[in-house]
Amino acid sequence: MSYEAEFLKEFEAWVNTQVIINEAAMQESQKLIAENEQDKTAADAYIRYESRLDAYKFLQGKFANYKAGKGFHDMPEGLFGQRHY
């Protein structure tokens, strides 16, 4: 396996791990917010984890494009017409 292929494989694994970690951290922050609505640090943490999660999911979409033989700037399948709140 070439250096580039090995790097991409390890980077994708790291991104996937970060998604799992940030999803769990977001859920914990959400629990803290539910327990104490006045907890500003939990609310700030939730926003930070959500932002990171969005970025990591963006990268996962780029890896999906790569595996599908698409260009870096191509949109992932099914992205148009979807809204995520």
N, C-alpha and C positions, 0 to 999 in steps of 0.2 A: 504494500500500500504506500502510495506516495506521501510525502510530508504534508501536502495540501489536503489530501483526502483524510489523513489521520487527524489533522487540525480541525477540519470541518466536523468530523465525527465526534471528537471530544467537545467541541464548542456546542454542538447541538445537544449533546448529553447534559452539559452544564446548563444550557438554557432551559431544558426540560425540568431539571432539578430546581432551578430558580422559580419556575412556574408553580411547582408543587409547594415549595417553601412559602412563597408569597400568598398563595391561596390559603394555606393554613394560617399564616399570620393575619391575613385579612379577616378570617373567620374569628380568630381569637380577639382581635380588636373590636369586631362587631359585638361579640359577647360582652366585652367590657363596657362598650357604649350602652348596650341594653341594660346592664346592671346599674350603671351610673351615668345618666345623660349629661351630667355636669363635667365629666372627665374630658377635658379638652385635648389632653395628650393622646388618648385613645382615638379620638376623632381625627387628629392630625396624622397619627400612625396609619389609620385606615386609608386615608387619602394617599399617603405615600406608597403603601403597599398596592393600592389599586392602580396608581400610576405606573409603578414598576411592572405590575402584572400586564398592563396594556402593552408596555414596551417589549416584554418577553414574548407575549403572544404575537406581536408584530414580527419578531424575529422567527418565531415558529412558522409563520406564514411564508417568510422568505425561504426557509429550509424546505417547505412543501413545494414552493415554486422550483427550487433547485432540483429536487427529486423528480418533479414532473417535466423537467427539461425546459422550463420557462425562464425568461429573463428576470433579472433582479427587480426591475420596475414594473413587471406585470402584476396585475391584481390577483389575489387568491380567488379560487372558485367560490361562487356564491356570496361574494362580498357586497355586490350592488343590491340595493333593495332591502338590506337588513339594517336594523337599528338595535343597538345594545345600550341599555340604560342601567 
